[in-house]
Amino acid sequence: MLIHPQFDPVALALGPVQVHWYGLTYLAAFGLFYWLATRRILQPVYAARGWTPREVEDLLFYGIVGVILGGRLGYVLFYKPAYYLAHPAEIVAVWKGGMAFHGGLLGVIVALAVFAWVRKRRFLEVTDLVAPCVPTGLACGRVGNFINGELWGRAADASLPWAMVFPQSGTDLPRHPSQVYQFLMEGLLLFAILWLYGRSRGAHHRADGTVVWGRVSGLFLVGYGMFRFIAEYFREPDSFLGLLALNLSMGQWLCVPMVVAGALIWVWAGRRA
């Protein structure tokens, strides 16, 4: 049985200025996104559409705004609506924590829709470009969660070699390091699947050679939704919510429409001429 190694959340202190590890993971996520996206636009299907590194920079800016606003509003609306209705001034207090992936996803979708409209590009063309570049950012976020010793897992058998005690949980129960599970599934594995598929001809072309958009985006929604749904079985539910209907967590219920939407997009993209 392991003990969580209680990292100092501050990576670097320069007088009154403190640089937190979690902030650095966000910077790493944005940097990886830019690097990967600039590689994606070199593929023939995107090069033919005239994509440039400058557009990727603008796309990253739109995405950052969508992540922050959507992630915060998603947490407020999905997880603690009653609390924030009673304390509306705290909605903007993001430094106190409280971000939701599913809210961030919706925020990014809106941001990408605005980007597509401004740049006069197809919405699913934009999302297909972006999708394989997202999982590495999710992986970075899970690294930040692990460093902070937050979002720990459910109780595990002490015989499990990697079972870990998280002192922040207030107990000495051995737990699943669910942040690591999510890092591996939603981060590395999903990235490998999307990156390899996104480079294949079938990702953007029908059998007759017609260019189609949406298959990569659909695969992202299905893949993330399934991996997150599985990971939630090992992650401790939020104490203020617990398990909901059918003994599923809020995170699992929010994954259901993701998987359905992804499957529908996949089918629609495959049939559209």
C-alpha positions as CSV (number, residue, x, y, z in Angstrom):
1,M,0.0,0.0,0.0
2,L,1.3,3.4,-0.9
3,I,1.0,6.9,0.7
4,H,0.3,9.9,-1.5
5,P,3.6,11.9,-1.5
6,Q,2.1,15.2,-0.4
7,F,3.6,17.5,-3.0
8,D,4.0,21.2,-2.3
9,P,1.4,22.7,-4.6
10,V,3.7,25.7,-5.1
11,A,6.3,24.8,-7.8
12,L,8.2,28.1,-7.6
13,A,8.1,31.1,-5.2
14,L,9.6,34.4,-6.2
15,G,8.9,36.7,-3.3
16,P,5.2,37.3,-3.2
17,V,4.7,35.6,-6.5
18,Q,3.8,31.9,-6.3
19,V,3.7,29.6,-9.3
20,H,1.5,26.6,-8.6
21,W,2.0,23.2,-10.2
22,Y,-1.6,23.2,-11.3
23,G,-1.1,26.4,-13.2
24,L,1.9,24.9,-14.9
25,T,-0.1,21.8,-16.0
26,Y,-2.6,24.2,-17.7
27,L,0.3,25.9,-19.5
28,A,1.7,22.5,-20.6
29,A,-1.8,21.6,-21.8
30,F,-2.1,24.8,-23.9
31,G,1.5,24.4,-25.2
32,L,0.8,20.8,-26.3
33,F,-2.4,21.8,-28.0
34,Y,-0.6,24.4,-30.1
35,W,2.2,22.1,-31.0
36,L,-0.1,19.2,-32.0
37,A,-2.6,21.5,-33.9
38,T,0.2,23.0,-35.9
39,R,1.2,19.4,-36.9
40,R,-2.4,18.6,-37.8
41,I,-2.8,21.5,-40.2
42,L,0.1,20.0,-42.3
43,Q,-2.1,17.0,-43.2
44,P,-3.3,17.3,-46.8
45,V,-7.0,17.6,-46.0
46,Y,-6.3,20.7,-43.8
47,A,-3.5,22.1,-45.9
48,A,-6.0,22.1,-48.8
49,R,-8.3,24.2,-46.7
50,G,-5.6,26.9,-46.1
51,W,-5.1,26.5,-42.4
52,T,-2.3,28.5,-40.9
53,P,-0.4,28.6,-37.6
54,R,-1.9,32.1,-36.9
55,E,-5.4,30.5,-37.1
56,V,-4.2,27.9,-34.6
57,E,-3.1,30.7,-32.2
58,D,-6.6,32.3,-32.5
59,L,-8.2,28.9,-32.1
60,L,-6.2,28.4,-28.9
61,F,-7.4,31.7,-27.5
62,Y,-11.0,30.9,-28.2
63,G,-10.5,27.5,-26.6
64,I,-9.0,29.0,-23.4
65,V,-11.9,31.3,-23.0
66,G,-14.3,28.5,-23.5
67,V,-12.6,26.2,-21.0
68,I,-12.5,28.8,-18.3
69,L,-16.0,30.2,-18.6
70,G,-17.6,26.9,-19.5
71,G,-15.7,24.9,-16.8
72,R,-16.7,27.3,-14.1
73,L,-20.3,27.7,-15.2
74,G,-20.6,23.9,-15.6
75,Y,-19.5,23.4,-12.0
76,V,-21.9,26.0,-10.8
77,L,-24.9,24.6,-12.7
78,F,-24.2,20.9,-12.6
79,Y,-22.8,20.4,-9.2
80,K,-23.7,23.2,-6.8
81,P,-26.6,25.2,-8.2
82,A,-28.3,25.8,-4.9
83,Y,-25.2,26.9,-3.2
84,Y,-24.3,29.5,-5.9
85,L,-27.8,30.7,-6.1
86,A,-27.5,31.6,-2.4
87,H,-23.9,33.0,-2.9
88,P,-23.9,34.5,-6.4
89,A,-20.8,36.6,-5.7
90,E,-18.7,33.4,-5.4
91,I,-19.4,32.3,-8.9
92,V,-16.4,34.3,-10.1
93,A,-14.1,33.1,-7.3
94,V,-12.4,30.5,-9.5
95,W,-9.3,30.7,-7.3
96,K,-11.2,28.8,-4.7
97,G,-11.5,25.8,-7.1
98,G,-14.5,24.3,-8.9
99,M,-14.2,23.5,-12.6
100,A,-16.2,20.8,-14.5
101,F,-15.0,19.1,-17.6
102,H,-18.4,18.7,-19.1
103,G,-19.0,22.4,-18.6
104,G,-15.6,23.2,-20.1
105,L,-16.5,21.0,-23.1
106,L,-19.7,22.9,-23.7
107,G,-17.8,26.1,-23.3
108,V,-15.3,25.0,-25.9
109,I,-18.0,23.9,-28.3
110,V,-19.6,27.3,-28.1
111,A,-16.2,29.0,-28.6
112,L,-15.4,26.8,-31.6
113,A,-18.8,27.6,-33.1
114,V,-18.0,31.3,-32.8
115,F,-14.6,30.8,-34.3
116,A,-16.0,28.8,-37.2
117,W,-18.6,31.5,-37.8
118,V,-16.0,34.3,-37.7
119,R,-13.6,32.5,-39.9
120,K,-16.3,31.1,-42.2
121,R,-15.2,27.5,-41.7
122,R,-17.4,24.4,-41.2
123,F,-18.0,23.8,-37.5
124,L,-17.2,20.1,-37.7
125,E,-14.0,20.8,-39.7
126,V,-12.8,22.9,-36.8
127,T,-13.8,20.3,-34.2
128,D,-12.2,17.5,-36.2
129,L,-9.0,19.4,-36.2
130,V,-9.1,20.1,-32.5
131,A,-10.3,16.7,-31.2
132,P,-7.0,14.7,-31.3
133,C,-5.2,17.7,-29.7
134,V,-7.4,17.7,-26.5
135,P,-6.5,14.4,-24.6
136,T,-2.9,15.5,-23.8
137,G,-4.4,18.5,-22.1
138,L,-6.7,16.3,-20.1
139,A,-3.7,14.2,-19.2
140,C,-1.9,17.3,-17.9
141,G,-5.0,18.2,-15.8
142,R,-5.0,14.8,-14.2
143,V,-1.3,15.2,-13.3
144,G,-2.3,18.4,-11.6
145,N,-5.1,16.6,-9.7
146,F,-2.6,14.0,-8.5
147,I,0.0,16.5,-7.4
148,N,-2.7,18.3,-5.4
149,G,-4.0,15.0,-3.9
150,E,-7.5,15.8,-5.0
151,L,-10.3,13.9,-6.8
152,W,-9.1,10.7,-5.1
153,G,-10.5,7.3,-5.8
154,R,-12.9,5.0,-4.0
155,A,-11.8,2.6,-1.3
156,A,-9.6,-0.2,-2.7
157,D,-8.5,-3.6,-1.3
158,A,-5.3,-3.0,0.6
159,S,-3.7,-5.9,-1.3
160,L,-3.9,-3.9,-4.5
161,P,-0.2,-3.1,-5.2
162,W,-0.9,0.5,-6.2
163,A,-3.7,1.3,-3.6
164,M,-2.9,4.6,-2.1
165,V,-3.8,6.5,1.0
166,F,-4.7,10.2,0.3
167,P,-4.4,12.1,3.6
168,Q,-6.4,15.0,2.1
169,S,-9.4,12.6,2.2
170,G,-9.4,12.7,6.0
171,T,-9.1,8.9,6.3
172,D,-6.4,6.3,6.1
173,L,-8.3,4.1,3.7
174,P,-6.4,2.7,0.8
175,R,-7.9,4.1,-2.4
176,H,-7.7,3.7,-6.1
177,P,-5.4,6.5,-7.6
178,S,-8.2,7.4,-10.0
179,Q,-6.4,10.4,-11.3
180,V,-3.8,8.0,-12.7
181,Y,-6.5,5.9,-14.3
182,Q,-8.0,8.9,-15.9
183,F,-4.5,10.1,-17.0
184,L,-4.0,6.8,-18.8
185,M,-7.4,6.3,-20.3
186,E,-8.8,9.8,-21.1
187,G,-5.3,11.1,-21.7
188,L,-2.8,8.8,-23.2
189,L,-5.0,6.1,-24.6
190,L,-7.6,8.4,-26.1
191,F,-4.8,10.5,-27.6
192,A,-3.3,7.5,-29.3
193,I,-6.6,6.4,-30.7
194,L,-7.6,9.8,-32.0
195,W,-4.2,10.8,-33.3
196,L,-3.7,7.6,-35.3
197,Y,-7.3,7.6,-36.6
198,G,-7.2,11.3,-37.4
199,R,-4.2,10.7,-39.7
200,S,-6.0,7.9,-41.6
201,R,-7.7,8.5,-44.9
202,G,-11.0,7.1,-43.6
203,A,-11.2,9.8,-40.9
204,H,-12.0,12.5,-43.5
205,H,-13.0,10.7,-46.7
206,R,-15.8,8.5,-47.9
207,A,-15.0,5.5,-50.1
208,D,-15.7,7.6,-53.2
209,G,-13.1,10.2,-52.0
210,T,-15.6,12.8,-50.9
211,V,-14.4,14.8,-47.9
212,V,-16.6,14.5,-44.8
213,W,-16.3,16.1,-41.4
214,G,-17.4,14.9,-38.0
215,R,-16.0,11.4,-37.7
216,V,-13.0,12.4,-35.5
217,S,-15.3,14.6,-33.4
218,G,-17.8,11.8,-32.9
219,L,-15.0,9.4,-32.0
220,F,-13.7,11.9,-29.4
221,L,-17.1,12.2,-27.7
222,V,-17.7,8.4,-27.7
223,G,-14.2,7.6,-26.5
224,Y,-14.0,10.2,-23.8
225,G,-17.5,9.4,-22.6
226,M,-16.8,5.7,-22.3
227,F,-13.4,6.1,-20.7
228,R,-14.7,8.6,-18.2
229,F,-17.8,6.5,-17.4
230,I,-15.5,3.5,-16.6
231,A,-13.1,5.7,-14.5
232,E,-16.0,7.0,-12.4
233,Y,-16.5,3.5,-11.0
234,F,-13.1,4.0,-9.3
235,R,-13.4,7.7,-8.4
236,E,-14.9,8.9,-5.2
237,P,-18.2,10.6,-5.9
238,D,-18.5,14.3,-4.8
239,S,-19.4,14.3,-1.1
240,F,-22.2,16.8,-1.6
241,L,-23.9,14.7,-4.3
242,G,-23.0,11.1,-3.7
243,L,-24.4,8.5,-6.2
244,L,-27.5,9.4,-8.1
245,A,-30.1,7.2,-9.9
246,L,-28.9,3.6,-10.8
247,N,-26.0,4.2,-8.4
248,L,-24.2,6.3,-11.1
249,S,-22.3,9.4,-10.3
250,M,-23.0,12.9,-11.8
251,G,-19.9,12.4,-14.0
252,Q,-21.3,9.2,-15.4
253,W,-24.7,10.7,-16.1
254,L,-23.1,13.6,-17.9
255,C,-21.2,11.1,-20.1
256,V,-24.3,9.4,-21.4
257,P,-25.4,12.3,-23.7
258,M,-21.8,12.7,-24.8
259,V,-21.7,9.1,-26.0
260,V,-25.1,9.4,-27.7
261,A,-24.2,12.6,-29.4
262,G,-20.9,11.2,-30.6
263,A,-22.5,8.1,-32.0
264,L,-25.1,10.2,-33.8
265,I,-22.4,12.5,-35.3
266,W,-20.4,9.5,-36.4
267,V,-23.4,8.0,-38.2
268,W,-24.4,11.3,-39.7
269,A,-20.9,12.0,-41.0
270,G,-20.7,8.6,-42.5
271,R,-23.9,8.9,-44.5
272,R,-23.7,12.6,-45.5
273,A,-22.6,13.1,-49.1
